[in-house]
Amino acid sequence: MSDAVPPPVHLDKVLEGLAENPALPPEYVRRLFAHRESHRGVAGRPDLTDGMIAEIIALDEHWLTHSLALNRSLPDAFRMTLAEHPDPAIREAVAVGADGGAPRELFERLLGDSEPRVREWLAQNDRMPEDLRARLAVDPAPEVRATLARWWTQAPEAIRRTLLTDPEDVVRARACATYYARLPHPVPPADLLPALLADPVTRAGAVRHCTLDTDTARRLADDPTPEVREELAGHPGLPPSLRDVLAEDPDPRVGLRVFARRDTPEPTRATIHARLLSDVPPRDWLTDLRAGLDDDALEQQIMGEMARLRLRTLRLPWVTADPLPHVDSPYACFRASAAMSDDLPAPVVARLLDDEDSGVRTAMALHARDRIDAATAERIDRTYRPVKKTRWRPADDFPLPTDVLRRLATDPDPRMRQLAPRDPDLPVELVRHLVADPDPTVRHTIAAHPRLPVRELTQLLADPSERVATAAAGNPDLPTDHMRQLLTLAGL
């Protein structure tokens, strides 16, 4: 018998982690059916037996049943049962869960559902039989047709024509847009382009596909919608005179498109770059946004922030195709684009791997994998500074050797200490050291380690951090007696 488990600080979170523990015995799985906070994890388990599934359906507790309907491992017979559920939210969840594939009869049943949201989820499903999905192009609900237009980008031409000529603005706008949920983006039939350019809701999406004549270009340059001018600014057939006009456009997104053009004169490019970086709003602009002050100015600040983000992540194929003239560019996005070439000389690769910008260093590493040794991989990861929030880090693509991971267990930077548990054979003394780490992100990474002693695992169940305690409860090495004690503590 193992030692008693002290009451966790976050018992509900611990039970949520336990619900997803792959080693949880079946009799304990059933006990969690009564724990509301664990419904998502326990009903989403891939190892539910038919008896467990039938029991969940019989309980008819909304969130438990809803989570079951979302389960991608749910047998088709039970999906058919839930597709008849009187609660439309459950039927929606069945449609969502079917995105990994389902029998034709299930799609047919959901296709006839009276709830438009169910059919909207079907419209997003690339696994639905094409002939059934095509029926959604004439669905009575405009929001269903609009969803289909956004997601089914490679629909047969007859379907795309139907959506592009739909009587509802929202459907046409989604069918001819500048953004779609799937790649590659569709190209509208050439004979529809005049009408799409004339229609305010499809004009921006049609610009990139049209052949510009002088009159059309001038008319589009004067369009009051910034998205139209932005698309025009990126059109390869844009006359130089209008390019220079759009370089002065007050919308920063338009200026960014001019900045990215191959034919933009360097002085113009430099001016746009300086303007984008000089228009940084005050640090408290989000506070002003929440206060609703000066809507026009705040909208401009938001657009500016979006443009600056896009500037940092901009990658230009024409630079990648001819990289050498740009490896010393004053613009980080140009150097990163050059780094994406696979044919750079070794001295240039070395220089870009040591670039002052994290994005350039990372791009170069990803395109020179055979030249990345352990020291370079560690340096690239240590200095990685993503532009926007992401879980990926360079060490995911460049695994560090065991000796480095063990050294990092005592690194001053907690972000680097998080890498140490990637060594599955990490010595127990280092495991214990990380369990006592003052940083919760480090304790979170060690909580699932296979060499975690039971005593330390029990300690992490009572961690003050919810994430750490949840991860510890999900560790498959947690003794079943500990599992039982946790369930008893919760009265389950």
C-alpha positions as CSV (number, residue, x, y, z in Angstrom):
1,M,0.0,0.0,0.0
2,S,1.4,3.4,-1.0
3,D,1.5,6.4,1.3
4,A,-1.6,8.5,1.7
5,V,-2.2,11.2,-0.8
6,P,-2.5,14.7,0.8
7,P,-5.5,16.7,-0.3
8,P,-4.5,18.5,-3.5
9,V,-4.8,22.3,-3.6
10,H,-6.7,21.9,-6.9
11,L,-8.6,18.7,-6.5
12,D,-11.0,19.4,-9.5
13,K,-8.0,20.0,-11.8
14,V,-6.3,16.9,-10.5
15,L,-9.4,14.9,-11.4
16,E,-9.4,16.4,-14.8
17,G,-5.9,15.2,-15.3
18,L,-6.9,11.8,-14.0
19,A,-9.7,11.6,-16.4
20,E,-7.2,11.6,-19.3
21,N,-4.7,9.3,-17.6
22,P,-4.3,6.3,-20.1
23,A,-3.6,4.0,-17.2
24,L,-6.8,4.8,-15.3
25,P,-8.6,1.4,-14.6
26,P,-12.1,1.0,-16.1
27,E,-13.9,1.0,-12.8
28,Y,-12.3,4.4,-12.0
29,V,-13.3,5.8,-15.4
30,R,-16.9,5.1,-14.5
31,R,-16.6,6.9,-11.1
32,L,-15.6,10.0,-13.0
33,F,-18.8,10.2,-14.9
34,A,-20.3,12.0,-11.9
35,H,-17.5,14.7,-11.9
36,R,-18.7,17.6,-14.0
37,E,-15.3,19.2,-14.5
38,S,-13.9,15.9,-15.9
39,H,-16.6,15.3,-18.5
40,R,-14.6,16.5,-21.4
41,G,-11.6,14.3,-20.6
42,V,-13.4,11.1,-19.5
43,A,-16.0,11.1,-22.3
44,G,-13.2,11.8,-24.8
45,R,-11.1,8.8,-23.9
46,P,-10.3,6.6,-26.8
47,D,-10.6,3.4,-24.7
48,L,-14.3,3.7,-23.7
49,T,-16.0,0.3,-23.9
50,D,-19.4,0.0,-25.5
51,G,-20.9,-0.5,-22.0
52,M,-19.3,2.8,-20.8
53,I,-20.7,4.6,-23.8
54,A,-24.1,3.2,-23.4
55,E,-24.0,4.2,-19.7
56,I,-23.0,7.8,-20.6
57,I,-25.9,8.1,-23.1
58,A,-28.3,6.7,-20.5
59,L,-27.2,9.2,-17.9
60,D,-28.1,12.0,-20.4
61,E,-26.1,14.7,-18.6
62,H,-25.7,17.5,-21.2
63,W,-21.9,18.1,-21.0
64,L,-21.0,14.5,-20.6
65,T,-23.0,13.5,-23.6
66,H,-21.7,16.6,-25.5
67,S,-18.1,15.5,-24.9
68,L,-18.9,12.0,-25.9
69,A,-20.4,13.2,-29.2
70,L,-17.1,15.1,-29.9
71,N,-15.1,11.9,-29.3
72,R,-13.3,11.0,-32.6
73,S,-13.0,7.4,-31.5
74,L,-16.8,7.0,-30.9
75,P,-18.1,3.9,-32.8
76,D,-20.4,4.8,-35.7
77,A,-23.4,3.0,-34.2
78,F,-23.4,5.4,-31.2
79,R,-22.9,8.4,-33.5
80,M,-26.1,7.4,-35.3
81,T,-27.9,7.2,-31.9
82,L,-26.6,10.7,-30.9
83,A,-27.5,12.1,-34.3
84,E,-31.1,11.6,-33.2
85,H,-30.7,13.4,-29.9
86,P,-33.3,16.1,-29.2
87,D,-30.7,18.6,-28.1
88,P,-29.3,20.4,-31.2
89,A,-26.0,21.1,-29.4
90,I,-25.4,17.3,-29.1
91,R,-26.2,16.9,-32.8
92,E,-23.8,19.7,-33.6
93,A,-21.1,17.9,-31.6
94,V,-21.8,14.8,-33.6
95,A,-21.2,16.8,-36.8
96,V,-17.9,18.1,-35.4
97,G,-16.7,14.7,-34.3
98,A,-17.4,13.3,-37.7
99,D,-14.6,15.4,-39.3
100,G,-12.3,12.4,-39.1
101,G,-14.7,10.4,-41.3
102,A,-18.1,8.7,-40.8
103,P,-20.4,6.5,-42.8
104,R,-22.5,8.0,-45.5
105,E,-25.8,7.3,-43.6
106,L,-24.6,9.5,-40.8
107,F,-23.8,12.4,-43.1
108,E,-27.2,11.9,-44.8
109,R,-29.0,12.1,-41.4
110,L,-27.1,15.2,-40.4
111,L,-27.6,16.8,-43.8
112,G,-31.4,16.8,-43.1
113,D,-31.0,18.2,-39.6
114,S,-33.3,21.2,-38.9
115,E,-30.6,23.1,-37.0
116,P,-28.5,25.2,-39.4
117,R,-25.4,25.0,-37.0
118,V,-25.3,21.3,-37.6
119,R,-25.2,21.8,-41.3
120,E,-22.5,24.5,-40.9
121,W,-20.2,22.0,-39.3
122,L,-20.9,19.6,-42.2
123,A,-19.9,22.4,-44.6
124,Q,-16.5,22.4,-43.0
125,N,-16.0,18.7,-43.3
126,D,-13.6,17.6,-46.0
127,R,-14.4,13.9,-45.3
128,M,-18.0,14.3,-46.3
129,P,-18.9,12.6,-49.7
130,E,-18.7,15.2,-52.4
131,D,-22.2,14.7,-53.7
132,L,-23.7,15.2,-50.3
133,R,-21.6,18.2,-49.6
134,A,-22.7,19.7,-52.8
135,R,-26.2,19.9,-51.6
136,L,-25.2,22.5,-49.0
137,A,-24.6,25.0,-51.9
138,V,-28.3,25.4,-52.1
139,D,-29.0,25.1,-48.4
140,P,-31.9,27.3,-47.2
141,A,-29.7,29.0,-44.6
142,P,-27.3,31.6,-46.0
143,E,-24.8,31.0,-43.1
144,V,-24.5,27.4,-44.2
145,R,-23.8,28.4,-47.8
146,A,-21.3,31.0,-46.6
147,T,-19.5,28.5,-44.5
148,L,-19.3,26.1,-47.5
149,A,-17.9,28.9,-49.7
150,R,-15.1,29.6,-47.1
151,W,-14.1,26.0,-46.5
152,W,-14.7,24.1,-49.7
153,T,-12.1,26.0,-51.8
154,Q,-11.6,23.2,-54.3
155,A,-15.3,22.5,-54.9
156,P,-16.3,21.6,-58.5
157,E,-16.7,24.7,-60.7
158,A,-20.5,24.4,-60.9
159,I,-20.6,24.6,-57.1
160,R,-18.2,27.6,-57.0
161,R,-20.4,29.4,-59.6
162,T,-23.5,28.8,-57.6
163,L,-21.8,30.3,-54.5
164,L,-20.2,33.2,-56.4
165,T,-23.6,34.2,-57.8
166,D,-25.6,33.6,-54.6
167,P,-28.3,36.2,-53.9
168,E,-27.0,36.8,-50.4
169,D,-24.1,39.2,-49.9
170,V,-22.5,37.2,-47.1
171,V,-22.3,34.1,-49.3
172,R,-20.8,35.9,-52.3
173,A,-18.3,37.6,-50.0
174,R,-17.1,34.3,-48.6
175,A,-17.0,32.7,-52.1
176,C,-14.8,35.5,-53.4
177,A,-12.5,36.6,-50.6
178,T,-8.9,37.4,-49.7
179,Y,-8.9,34.7,-47.0
180,Y,-10.2,31.2,-47.0
181,A,-10.0,28.4,-44.4
182,R,-8.3,26.0,-46.8
183,L,-5.4,26.1,-49.3
184,P,-5.1,26.5,-52.2
185,H,-7.4,29.4,-52.7
186,P,-9.9,29.1,-55.5
187,V,-9.7,31.1,-58.8
188,P,-13.1,32.4,-60.0
189,P,-14.1,31.6,-63.5
190,A,-12.9,34.4,-65.9
191,D,-16.4,35.2,-67.2
192,L,-17.6,36.1,-63.7
193,L,-14.8,38.5,-63.0
194,P,-16.4,41.6,-64.4
195,A,-19.5,41.1,-62.1
196,L,-17.3,40.2,-59.1
197,L,-15.3,43.4,-59.6
198,A,-18.4,45.5,-59.8
199,D,-19.9,44.0,-56.6
200,P,-18.7,45.8,-53.5
201,V,-18.7,42.6,-51.4
202,T,-16.6,40.6,-53.8
203,R,-14.4,43.3,-55.3
204,A,-11.4,42.9,-53.0
205,G,-11.3,39.1,-53.5
206,A,-11.5,39.6,-57.3
207,V,-8.7,42.1,-57.7
208,R,-5.8,39.6,-57.7
209,H,-7.5,37.5,-60.4
210,C,-8.2,40.3,-62.9
211,T,-6.2,41.7,-65.8
212,L,-5.6,45.4,-65.0
213,D,-6.3,48.0,-67.6
214,T,-5.5,51.6,-66.9
215,D,-9.1,52.7,-66.2
216,T,-9.8,49.7,-63.9
217,A,-6.6,50.3,-62.0
218,R,-7.4,54.0,-61.4
219,R,-10.9,53.2,-60.3
220,L,-9.6,50.6,-57.8
221,A,-7.0,53.0,-56.5
222,D,-9.8,55.4,-55.6
223,D,-12.0,52.7,-53.9
224,P,-13.0,53.7,-50.4
225,T,-12.5,50.1,-49.1
226,P,-8.9,49.7,-47.8
227,E,-9.0,45.9,-48.6
228,V,-9.5,46.7,-52.3
229,R,-6.6,49.1,-52.4
230,E,-4.5,46.6,-50.5
231,E,-5.1,43.9,-53.1
232,L,-4.5,46.4,-55.9
233,A,-1.1,47.3,-54.3
234,G,0.0,43.7,-54.6
235,H,-1.2,43.2,-58.1
236,P,1.7,42.4,-60.5
237,G,0.1,44.5,-63.3
238,L,-0.1,47.7,-61.2
239,P,1.3,50.7,-63.2
240,P,4.3,52.4,-61.5
241,S,2.4,55.7,-61.2
242,L,-0.4,54.1,-59.2
243,R,2.1,52.1,-57.2
244,D,3.7,55.4,-56.1
245,V,0.2,56.8,-55.2
246,L,-0.6,53.8,-53.1
247,A,2.8,54.1,-51.3
248,E,1.3,57.2,-49.6
249,D,-2.0,55.5,-48.7
250,P,-3.1,56.3,-45.1
251,D,-3.9,52.6,-44.5
252,P,-0.7,50.8,-43.3
253,R,-1.8,47.5,-44.9
254,V,-1.7,49.2,-48.3
255,G,1.7,50.6,-47.7
256,L,3.0,47.2,-46.6
257,R,1.9,45.6,-49.9
258,V,3.8,48.3,-51.8
259,F,6.8,47.7,-49.5
260,A,6.8,44.0,-50.5
261,R,6.7,44.6,-54.3
262,R,9.7,43.6,-56.3
263,D,9.5,46.8,-58.4
264,T,9.2,49.2,-55.6
265,P,12.1,51.7,-55.6
266,E,14.4,51.3,-52.6
267,P,13.9,54.9,-51.4
268,T,10.1,54.3,-51.4
269,R,10.5,51.0,-49.6
270,A,12.7,52.6,-47.0
271,T,10.2,55.4,-46.4
272,I,7.3,52.9,-46.0
273,H,9.4,50.8,-43.6
274,A,10.3,53.9,-41.5
275,R,6.6,55.0,-41.4
276,L,5.4,51.6,-40.3
277,L,7.8,51.5,-37.4
278,S,7.4,55.2,-36.4
279,D,3.6,54.8,-36.0
280,V,3.9,52.6,-33.0
281,P,1.0,53.5,-30.6
282,P,1.4,54.4,-26.9
283,R,1.8,51.5,-24.5
284,D,-1.7,52.0,-23.1
285,W,-3.5,52.0,-26.4
286,L,-5.4,48.8,-25.5
287,T,-6.7,50.6,-22.4
288,D,-8.0,53.4,-24.6
289,L,-9.6,50.7,-26.9
290,R,-11.5,49.2,-24.0
291,A,-12.6,52.7,-23.0
292,G,-14.0,53.3,-26.4
293,L,-12.1,56.5,-27.0
294,D,-11.7,58.0,-30.5
295,D,-12.8,55.0,-32.5
296,D,-11.2,56.1,-35.8
297,A,-7.8,56.6,-34.2
298,L,-8.0,53.4,-32.4
299,E,-8.9,51.5,-35.5
300,Q,-5.9,53.0,-37.3
301,Q,-3.7,51.9,-34.4
302,I,-5.1,48.4,-34.7
303,M,-4.5,48.3,-38.4
304,G,-1.0,49.6,-37.7
305,E,-0.3,46.8,-35.2
306,M,-1.6,44.2,-37.7
307,A,0.7,45.7,-40.5
308,R,3.7,45.6,-38.2
309,L,3.0,42.0,-37.2
310,R,2.7,41.1,-40.9
311,L,5.9,43.0,-41.6
312,R,7.8,40.8,-39.1
313,T,6.4,37.6,-40.5
314,L,6.6,38.6,-44.2
315,R,8.3,36.1,-46.5
316,L,8.8,37.0,-50.1
317,P,9.2,34.3,-52.7
318,W,10.9,36.6,-55.2
319,V,13.6,37.3,-52.6
320,T,14.0,33.6,-51.8
321,A,14.4,32.9,-55.6
322,D,17.3,35.4,-55.8
323,P,18.7,35.5,-52.3
324,L,22.2,36.8,-52.5
325,P,21.4,40.5,-53.2
326,H,19.3,40.5,-50.0
327,V,21.3,38.7,-47.4
328,D,22.5,42.0,-46.0
329,S,19.2,43.8,-46.4
330,P,18.3,46.3,-43.7
331,Y,14.9,44.6,-43.5
332,A,14.8,41.5,-41.3
333,C,11.9,40.0,-43.4
334,F,14.1,40.2,-46.5
335,R,17.0,38.5,-44.8
336,A,14.6,35.8,-43.5
337,S,13.2,35.3,-47.0
338,A,16.8,35.0,-48.3
339,A,17.5,32.4,-45.6
340,M,14.7,30.2,-46.9
341,S,16.8,29.5,-50.0
342,D,18.4,26.0,-50.0
343,D,21.3,27.2,-52.2
344,L,23.2,29.7,-50.1
345,P,27.0,29.5,-49.8
346,A,28.4,28.3,-46.5
347,P,29.7,31.7,-45.4
348,V,26.3,33.3,-46.0
349,V,24.6,30.5,-44.0
350,A,26.9,31.1,-41.1
351,R,26.3,34.8,-41.2
352,L,22.5,34.4,-41.2
353,L,22.7,31.8,-38.4
354,D,24.2,34.6,-36.4
355,D,21.8,37.3,-37.5
356,E,20.6,39.8,-35.0
357,D,17.0,38.9,-35.7
358,S,15.6,35.7,-34.2
359,G,13.3,35.1,-37.2
360,V,16.2,35.2,-39.6
361,R,18.3,32.8,-37.4
362,T,15.4,30.4,-37.1
363,A,14.6,30.5,-40.9
364,M,18.2,29.9,-41.7
365,A,18.4,26.9,-39.3
366,L,15.3,25.3,-40.8
367,H,16.8,25.6,-44.3
368,A,20.3,24.4,-43.4
369,R,19.6,21.4,-41.2
370,D,22.7,19.5,-42.2
371,R,24.8,22.4,-41.0
372,I,23.3,22.7,-37.5
373,D,25.5,21.2,-34.7
374,A,24.4,20.8,-31.1
375,A,26.0,24.2,-30.1
376,T,24.2,26.0,-32.9
377,A,20.9,24.3,-32.1
378,E,21.1,25.3,-28.5
379,R,22.0,28.9,-29.3
380,I,19.2,29.2,-31.8
381,D,16.7,27.9,-29.3
382,R,18.0,29.9,-26.4
383,T,17.7,33.1,-28.4
384,Y,14.4,32.3,-30.1
385,R,11.9,35.2,-29.8
386,P,8.7,34.4,-31.7
387,V,6.7,37.3,-33.1
388,K,3.4,35.8,-31.9
389,K,2.5,33.2,-29.3
390,T,3.3,29.7,-30.4
391,R,4.1,26.4,-28.7
392,W,6.7,25.5,-31.2
393,R,10.4,26.1,-30.5
394,P,13.5,25.3,-32.5
395,A,14.4,22.4,-30.2
396,D,11.3,20.6,-31.5
397,D,13.0,20.4,-34.9
398,F,16.6,20.2,-33.6
399,P,16.6,17.7,-30.7
400,L,19.4,18.4,-28.4
401,P,21.7,15.5,-27.3
402,T,21.4,13.9,-23.9
403,D,24.5,15.5,-22.4
404,V,23.1,19.0,-23.3
405,L,19.7,18.2,-21.9
406,R,21.2,17.1,-18.6
407,R,23.3,20.2,-18.4
408,L,20.2,22.4,-19.1
409,A,18.5,20.9,-16.0
410,T,20.5,23.4,-14.0
411,D,20.5,26.3,-16.5
412,P,19.7,29.8,-15.1
413,D,17.0,30.2,-17.7
414,P,13.7,28.4,-16.8
415,R,12.8,28.2,-20.5
416,M,15.9,26.2,-21.1
417,R,15.4,24.0,-18.0
418,Q,12.0,23.0,-19.6
419,L,14.0,21.0,-22.2
420,A,15.7,18.7,-19.7
421,P,12.8,16.4,-19.3
422,R,13.0,15.5,-23.0
423,D,15.7,13.1,-21.9
424,P,13.6,9.9,-21.1
425,D,16.5,8.6,-19.1
426,L,17.2,11.7,-17.1
427,P,19.0,10.8,-13.9
428,V,16.6,10.6,-10.9
429,E,18.6,13.2,-9.0
430,L,18.0,15.7,-11.8
431,V,14.4,14.7,-12.0
432,R,14.1,15.5,-8.3
433,H,15.9,18.8,-8.8
434,L,13.3,19.8,-11.5
435,V,10.4,18.8,-9.3
436,A,11.6,21.4,-6.8
437,D,12.2,24.0,-9.4
438,P,10.8,27.5,-8.4
439,D,9.3,28.0,-11.9
440,P,5.9,26.3,-12.5
441,T,6.5,25.9,-16.2
442,V,9.5,23.7,-15.4
443,R,7.6,21.6,-12.9
444,H,4.9,21.2,-15.5
445,T,7.3,19.7,-18.0
446,I,8.7,17.2,-15.4
447,A,5.3,16.1,-14.1
448,A,4.8,13.6,-16.9
449,H,8.3,12.2,-16.9
450,P,8.6,8.3,-16.8
451,R,11.4,8.4,-14.2
452,L,9.5,10.5,-11.7
453,P,9.6,8.7,-8.3
454,V,6.2,8.1,-6.7
455,R,7.1,10.4,-3.7
456,E,7.8,13.3,-6.0
457,L,4.8,12.5,-8.2
458,T,2.6,12.7,-5.1
459,Q,4.3,16.0,-4.2
460,L,3.3,17.4,-7.6
461,L,-0.3,16.4,-7.2
462,A,-0.5,19.0,-4.4
463,D,1.4,21.7,-6.4
464,P,0.1,25.2,-6.1
465,S,0.0,25.5,-9.9
466,E,-3.1,24.1,-11.5
467,R,-1.3,23.0,-14.7
468,V,1.4,21.2,-12.7
469,A,-1.1,19.3,-10.6
470,T,-3.2,18.4,-13.7
471,A,-0.2,17.1,-15.6
472,A,0.9,15.0,-12.6
473,A,-2.5,13.3,-12.3
474,G,-2.2,12.4,-16.0
475,N,1.1,10.6,-15.5
476,P,0.5,6.9,-16.3
477,D,2.9,5.8,-13.6
478,L,0.6,7.2,-10.9
479,P,-0.2,4.2,-8.6
480,T,-3.8,3.0,-8.8
481,D,-4.0,3.3,-5.1
482,H,-3.3,7.0,-5.4
483,M,-6.0,7.2,-8.1
484,R,-8.5,5.6,-5.7
485,Q,-7.6,7.9,-2.9
486,L,-8.1,11.0,-5.1
487,L,-11.5,9.7,-6.2
488,T,-12.4,9.1,-2.6
489,L,-11.3,12.6,-1.6
490,A,-13.7,14.0,-4.1
491,G,-16.6,11.8,-2.9
492,L,-16.7,9.8,-6.1
